[in-house]
Amino acid sequence: EEKMAAGGGCCLRPFSCEQGLLSRPDGSAAFLQGDTSVLAGLYGPAEVKGSKELPDRAALEVLLRPKVGLPGVMERSREQLLRRTCEAVVLGVLHPRTAITLVLQVLSDAGSV
């Protein structure tokens, strides 16, 4: 249940983040907001696979995995939004002709994904 703020408005769900939880990725973090949690693993910069190489910057790939089942249209749409958002902050020009992969695993979804 969400509690109402003074004056009748909604409150934001409590947010927290913890880094370095996974050993295999080059970087990792867990994001929690209310009862929603997402685990993120970042790999790279690494060698580009296939024809995704970009001559002037790193190619950023975002993979969103739902709690259960296979990724669908909604996950693909969110992947593109997240990729565009992350491209604005990732310094890909420092690593041209490489790949950076961000894998997000939804652990629980209580409406804050």
ZAFILO-969591 format. One record per residue (C-alpha): residue number from 1; residue in three letters; chain; z, y, x. Coordinates in pm, 1 decimal. Layout:
BEGIN
> NUM ALA A Z Y X
...
***
This chain:
BEGIN
> 1 GLU A 0.0 0.0 0.0
> 2 GLU A -78.7 348.7 119.1
> 3 LYS A 193.0 605.8 78.9
> 4 MET A 110.1 940.4 -70.3
> 5 ALA A 171.8 1253.9 134.9
> 6 ALA A 370.3 1544.6 -1.4
> 7 GLY A 143.4 1727.9 -240.1
> 8 GLY A -29.9 1412.4 -364.9
> 9 GLY A -285.2 1355.2 -83.9
> 10 CYS A -340.8 1033.7 109.9
> 11 CYS A -193.8 968.4 453.1
> 12 LEU A -394.4 825.1 739.3
> 13 ARG A -303.2 471.2 827.5
> 14 PRO A -114.7 441.6 1159.0
> 15 PHE A -353.8 402.8 1453.9
> 16 SER A -292.7 236.3 1789.4
> 17 CYS A -497.8 117.8 2084.8
> 18 GLU A -418.0 -117.0 2372.7
> 19 GLN A -637.0 -160.7 2680.7
> 20 GLY A -700.7 -448.4 2920.0
> 21 LEU A -619.0 -741.2 2690.7
> 22 LEU A -912.3 -962.9 2794.0
> 23 SER A -982.9 -1087.1 3146.9
> 24 ARG A -1354.2 -1179.6 3126.4
> 25 PRO A -1507.9 -847.6 3015.7
> 26 ASP A -1528.2 -556.8 3259.9
> 27 GLY A -1316.5 -360.0 3012.3
> 28 SER A -1143.8 -436.4 2684.1
> 29 ALA A -932.8 -277.6 2413.5
> 30 ALA A -778.8 -359.0 2077.9
> 31 PHE A -792.3 -98.1 1803.2
> 32 LEU A -554.9 -117.5 1507.6
> 33 GLN A -543.1 107.2 1202.3
> 34 GLY A -309.2 -5.5 928.7
> 35 ASP A -377.7 -376.6 879.2
> 36 THR A -729.0 -353.0 1026.4
> 37 SER A -782.3 -467.5 1385.7
> 38 VAL A -1088.8 -485.9 1609.9
> 39 LEU A -1109.3 -627.8 1961.7
> 40 ALA A -1366.9 -471.2 2196.7
> 41 GLY A -1510.1 -612.2 2519.7
> 42 LEU A -1737.6 -412.5 2749.2
> 43 TYR A -1969.2 -583.3 2997.6
> 44 GLY A -2165.5 -407.1 3269.4
> 45 PRO A -2342.2 -238.2 3413.0
> 46 ALA A -2529.2 -561.9 3477.1
> 47 GLU A -2883.4 -688.7 3530.7
> 48 VAL A -3109.9 -625.0 3231.4
> 49 LYS A -3237.0 -932.1 3047.6
> 50 GLY A -3591.7 -922.0 2914.7
> 51 SER A -3786.5 -605.0 2840.8
> 52 LYS A -3487.4 -385.2 2752.0
> 53 GLU A -3482.5 -210.4 3091.1
> 54 LEU A -3486.0 169.8 3079.5
> 55 PRO A -3606.7 348.9 3394.6
> 56 ASP A -3378.1 653.0 3359.4
> 57 ARG A -3052.1 509.9 3219.4
> 58 ALA A -2859.1 198.0 3128.6
> 59 ALA A -2963.5 14.0 2813.8
> 60 LEU A -2664.9 2.8 2576.7
> 61 GLU A -2633.3 -288.6 2335.6
> 62 VAL A -2364.2 -305.4 2066.9
> 63 LEU A -2279.3 -634.3 1895.1
> 64 LEU A -2048.1 -632.6 1591.6
> 65 ARG A -1904.1 -969.0 1489.9
> 66 PRO A -1744.6 -1002.4 1144.6
> 67 LYS A -1412.7 -1182.1 1095.5
> 68 VAL A -1593.7 -1479.8 940.2
> 69 GLY A -1956.6 -1583.7 917.0
> 70 LEU A -2264.3 -1442.5 1082.6
> 71 PRO A -2350.7 -1073.2 1121.5
> 72 GLY A -2547.7 -937.4 828.5
> 73 VAL A -2728.4 -618.8 729.8
> 74 MET A -2404.2 -416.3 719.2
> 75 GLU A -2307.0 -523.6 1072.4
> 76 ARG A -2655.7 -442.7 1204.2
> 77 SER A -2638.2 -96.8 1047.5
> 78 ARG A -2293.7 -35.3 1197.8
> 79 GLU A -2417.3 -160.6 1536.4
> 80 GLN A -2689.8 105.6 1538.8
> 81 LEU A -2444.5 379.0 1438.0
> 82 LEU A -2200.1 268.4 1708.1
> 83 ARG A -2476.4 247.0 1969.4
> 84 ARG A -2591.9 602.0 1896.3
> 85 THR A -2231.8 725.7 1906.9
> 86 CYS A -2151.6 545.5 2232.4
> 87 GLU A -2474.4 658.6 2402.1
> 88 ALA A -2343.0 1014.2 2370.0
> 89 VAL A -2034.0 933.4 2580.9
> 90 VAL A -2142.8 650.1 2813.6
> 91 LEU A -2277.4 787.2 3143.5
> 92 GLY A -2582.0 559.6 3141.8
> 93 VAL A -2779.1 789.6 3374.0
> 94 LEU A -2545.2 681.7 3655.9
> 95 HIS A -2676.1 324.5 3623.3
> 96 PRO A -3051.8 326.2 3549.5
> 97 ARG A -3230.1 -6.2 3498.4
> 98 THR A -2908.8 -186.1 3401.3
> 99 ALA A -2751.6 -313.9 3079.8
> 100 ILE A -2415.4 -231.2 2922.7
> 101 THR A -2302.0 -450.7 2634.3
> 102 LEU A -2021.7 -366.8 2392.3
> 103 VAL A -1900.0 -660.6 2181.0
> 104 LEU A -1673.0 -582.0 1885.9
> 105 GLN A -1490.8 -861.7 1703.9
> 106 VAL A -1330.0 -779.2 1370.1
> 107 LEU A -995.9 -961.3 1362.1
> 108 SER A -876.9 -827.6 1026.6
> 109 ASP A -1030.7 -582.9 780.3
> 110 ALA A -800.6 -401.7 539.9
> 111 GLY A -1046.4 -119.5 471.2
> 112 SER A -1038.8 75.6 798.5
> 113 VAL A -1325.1 -86.1 990.5
***
